[in-house]
């Protein structure tokens, strides 16, 4: 596991964590970007956690919300959410961060791809359940490790119409490999009707083909 983490930090007073703020200047973490008043950092070990904790003591009336994950957990990536206020830290919850990977040589319709992603995410949200056990959050998922008989399992979701079939293969908690294939065209009704007529013509007088 990497000791680097990716953190998204939000504050009830966005200026405290904005670019050029005292917090950013003094932080040992690197500010990558700011979107919708949320500051994105890459940090080392628990550096950001300690810095946010101290900031919440300096500004006790403000609330800081942080989401982070380890940067190289492709197969089992989980987002942890925390709330900091007046030197107190509360765990808000956990959730899988699903990562979609595809083959770069494959070209596809972006609109259809996004519909496919949404479809897959709806499935996974129903399969991956977060529970609170003894005050701690746990991800209750279908086991993908070897069982007592040596079997492993993975989740495969297909999404298709008359032209294309999309496939998502999920490994671990978060790694989703995407593929798409163009389907052979179906025969139209006229062709089907012709085929049936040919069969009828080839049958004997009693209606049987022999």
C-alpha positions as CSV (number, residue, x, y, z in Angstrom):
1,X,0.0,0.0,0.0
2,X,1.1,3.5,-0.8
3,X,1.6,6.0,2.0
4,X,0.2,8.8,-0.1
5,X,-3.5,9.7,0.0
6,X,-5.8,11.8,-2.0
7,X,-7.9,14.2,0.1
8,X,-10.9,16.4,-0.8
9,X,-11.4,19.1,1.8
10,X,-14.5,21.3,2.2
11,X,-15.1,24.0,4.8
12,X,-18.1,26.1,5.8
13,X,-15.8,29.1,5.2
14,X,-14.1,28.2,1.9
15,X,-11.6,31.0,2.2
16,X,-9.8,29.1,5.0
17,X,-8.7,26.4,2.5
18,X,-8.6,28.4,-0.7
19,X,-5.5,28.8,-2.8
20,X,-3.2,31.3,-1.2
21,X,-4.7,30.8,2.3
22,X,-2.5,30.5,5.3
23,X,-3.5,26.8,5.6
24,X,-2.3,26.0,2.0
25,X,0.9,28.0,2.4
26,X,1.9,26.3,5.6
27,X,0.6,22.8,4.7
28,X,3.0,20.0,3.9
29,X,0.4,18.7,1.5
30,X,0.2,19.7,-2.1
31,X,-2.9,21.5,-3.4
32,X,-3.8,20.1,-6.8
33,X,-7.0,22.0,-7.7
34,X,-10.2,23.7,-6.3
35,X,-13.6,22.8,-7.7
36,X,-16.9,23.9,-6.2
37,X,-15.2,25.3,-3.1
38,X,-13.6,21.9,-2.5
39,X,-9.8,21.7,-2.3
40,X,-8.1,18.6,-3.6
41,X,-4.8,17.6,-2.0
42,X,-2.2,14.8,-2.3
43,X,-0.6,14.2,1.0
44,X,1.8,11.9,2.9
45,X,0.5,9.4,5.5
46,X,-1.6,11.2,8.1
47,X,-0.2,14.7,7.4
48,X,-3.6,16.1,6.2
49,X,-5.5,14.6,9.1
50,X,-3.2,16.4,11.7
51,X,-3.3,19.7,9.8
52,X,-7.1,19.7,9.5
53,X,-7.4,18.9,13.2
54,X,-5.2,21.8,14.2
55,X,-7.1,24.2,11.8
56,X,-10.4,23.2,13.4
57,X,-8.9,24.2,16.8
58,X,-8.0,27.7,15.4
59,X,-11.4,28.2,13.9
60,X,-13.8,26.3,16.3
61,X,-17.0,27.8,14.8
62,X,-16.3,26.3,11.3
63,X,-16.9,22.7,10.2
64,X,-14.4,20.9,8.0
65,X,-15.4,17.9,5.9
66,X,-12.7,15.6,4.4
67,X,-12.9,12.6,2.1
68,X,-9.7,10.6,1.4
69,X,-8.4,7.4,-0.1
70,X,-5.0,5.7,-0.6
71,X,-3.8,6.6,-4.1
72,X,-2.9,3.2,-5.4
73,X,-5.7,0.9,-4.2
74,X,-7.1,0.1,-7.6
75,X,-8.7,-3.2,-6.6
76,X,-10.0,-2.3,-3.1
77,X,-10.3,1.5,-3.0
78,X,-12.6,2.9,-0.3
79,X,-13.4,6.5,0.4
80,X,-13.4,7.5,4.1
81,X,-15.4,10.6,5.2
82,X,-14.6,12.6,8.3
83,X,-16.0,15.8,9.9
84,X,-13.7,18.0,12.0
85,X,-15.0,20.7,14.4
86,X,-13.3,22.4,17.3
87,X,-10.6,19.7,17.6
88,X,-13.1,16.9,17.4
89,X,-13.1,14.3,14.6
90,X,-16.1,12.2,13.7
91,X,-16.3,9.4,11.1
92,X,-19.2,10.1,8.7
93,X,-19.0,6.8,6.8
94,X,-17.2,4.8,4.0
95,X,-18.1,4.0,0.4
96,X,-16.4,2.2,-2.5
97,X,-14.8,4.3,-5.1
98,X,-15.5,2.4,-8.3
99,X,-12.7,2.7,-11.0
100,X,-13.6,2.1,-14.6
101,X,-10.8,0.9,-16.9
102,X,-11.1,0.3,-20.6
103,X,-8.9,-0.6,-23.5
104,X,-7.7,2.6,-25.2
105,X,-7.8,1.2,-28.7
106,X,-11.6,0.7,-28.4
107,X,-13.7,3.6,-29.7
108,X,-17.3,4.1,-28.6
109,X,-20.2,6.5,-28.3
110,X,-19.6,8.6,-25.1
111,X,-23.3,9.0,-24.5
112,X,-23.9,5.2,-24.5
113,X,-20.8,4.7,-22.3
114,X,-22.1,7.1,-19.6
115,X,-25.5,5.4,-19.7
116,X,-23.7,2.1,-19.2
117,X,-21.6,3.4,-16.3
118,X,-24.8,4.7,-14.6
119,X,-26.4,1.3,-15.1
120,X,-23.4,-0.6,-13.6
121,X,-23.3,1.8,-10.6
122,X,-27.0,1.2,-9.8
123,X,-26.3,-2.5,-9.6
124,X,-23.2,-2.1,-7.4
125,X,-24.9,0.3,-5.0
126,X,-27.5,-2.5,-4.3
127,X,-24.9,-5.2,-4.0
128,X,-22.3,-3.4,-1.8
129,X,-23.9,-2.5,1.5
130,X,-22.2,-0.3,4.1
131,X,-23.1,-1.4,7.7
132,X,-22.3,0.1,11.1
133,X,-21.1,-2.7,13.4
134,X,-20.0,-1.9,17.0
135,X,-19.7,1.8,16.1
136,X,-17.5,1.1,13.0
137,X,-18.4,1.2,9.4
138,X,-17.9,-2.0,7.4
139,X,-18.5,-2.8,3.7
140,X,-20.6,-5.9,3.4
141,X,-19.9,-7.3,-0.1
142,X,-20.2,-10.6,-1.8
143,X,-16.9,-12.4,-1.2
144,X,-14.5,-12.5,-4.1
145,X,-11.8,-14.5,-2.3
146,X,-11.2,-18.2,-2.5
147,X,-13.7,-20.2,-0.5
148,X,-13.2,-23.5,1.3
149,X,-13.7,-25.4,-2.0
150,X,-11.1,-23.2,-3.9
151,X,-13.7,-21.2,-5.8
152,X,-13.4,-17.5,-6.5
153,X,-16.2,-15.3,-7.8
154,X,-16.4,-12.0,-9.7
155,X,-19.3,-9.8,-10.7
156,X,-20.1,-9.4,-14.5
157,X,-22.8,-7.1,-15.7
158,X,-23.9,-6.9,-19.3
159,X,-25.8,-4.0,-21.0
160,X,-26.9,-4.6,-24.6
161,X,-29.2,-3.6,-27.4
162,X,-29.5,-4.8,-31.0
163,X,-26.2,-3.4,-32.0
164,X,-23.8,-3.5,-29.0
165,X,-23.1,-5.4,-25.9
166,X,-21.2,-3.7,-23.0
167,X,-19.6,-5.8,-20.3
168,X,-18.3,-4.7,-16.9
169,X,-16.2,-7.2,-14.9
170,X,-15.6,-6.1,-11.3
171,X,-12.6,-7.5,-9.4
172,X,-12.1,-6.8,-5.7
173,X,-14.1,-3.9,-4.4
174,X,-13.5,-1.2,-7.0
175,X,-11.7,-2.3,-10.1
176,X,-14.1,-2.5,-13.1
177,X,-12.8,-3.5,-16.5
178,X,-15.0,-2.4,-19.5
179,X,-15.4,-3.9,-22.9
180,X,-17.8,-3.5,-25.7
181,X,-18.5,-5.5,-28.9
182,X,-20.6,-4.9,-32.0
183,X,-23.2,-7.6,-32.5
184,X,-24.0,-9.3,-35.8
185,X,-27.0,-7.7,-37.4
186,X,-30.3,-9.5,-36.9
187,X,-32.4,-10.7,-39.8
188,X,-35.4,-8.6,-40.4
189,X,-38.9,-9.9,-40.4
190,X,-39.0,-10.3,-44.2
191,X,-35.9,-12.5,-44.1
192,X,-37.4,-14.6,-41.3
193,X,-40.6,-15.0,-43.2
194,X,-38.7,-16.1,-46.3
195,X,-36.7,-18.7,-44.2
196,X,-40.0,-20.1,-42.8
197,X,-41.5,-20.4,-46.3
198,X,-38.4,-22.3,-47.5
199,X,-38.8,-24.7,-44.6
200,X,-42.5,-25.2,-45.4
201,X,-41.7,-25.7,-49.1
202,X,-39.2,-28.4,-48.3
203,X,-41.6,-30.4,-46.1
204,X,-43.5,-33.5,-47.2
205,X,-47.3,-33.5,-47.7
206,X,-47.9,-34.4,-44.1
207,X,-46.1,-31.3,-42.9
208,X,-43.0,-33.1,-41.6
209,X,-39.5,-32.2,-43.1
210,X,-38.7,-35.9,-43.7
